[in-house]
């Protein structure tokens, strides 16, 4: 058994039979009273984020989470199929576990998959990905590098806002956190 003093960002806790990932924590000593540990935790299965405060030195159960680099092979109706890079075992991750992450994944891409007792919990993507613009309206005379944006469809089918000067066929760098445009990829 661990205590709240062992909490770190990314730790997965087993609270009341559900798995919660620690997004943020802070040890807090109020002027009066005992030290507490404030946390912002996310339910691994449904994505719900809540704030929770624990008294210091409270015993908590940490879940065993296995994080492995896996290669995304293909998608089928039951989910996305990934392959462990070490032992070549394949695992199907249900679409509800992946969520919006699928909008940033290309076949052959390496992602980190977290599992608990063989059950996929979530997929960690890199902070940004480079994707090709499969369609966007052509730019107009007078478009500037600063100013307006327009919608663009990426090769994964995700729609994002890009600057007016981006054209179909170009590669762009996209944030996997919020889907925002980060820049044009040269080359």
Secondary structure, 3 states (H helix, E strand, C coil): CEEHHHCCCCCEEEECCEEEEEEEEEEECCCCCCCEEEEEEEECCCCCEEEEEEECCCEEEECCCEEEEEEEEEEECCEEEEEECCCCCEEEECHHHHHHHHHHCCCCCEEEEEEECCEEEEEECCCEEEEEEEEECCCCCCCCCCCCEEEEEECCCCEEEEECCCCCCCEEEEECCCCCEEEECCC
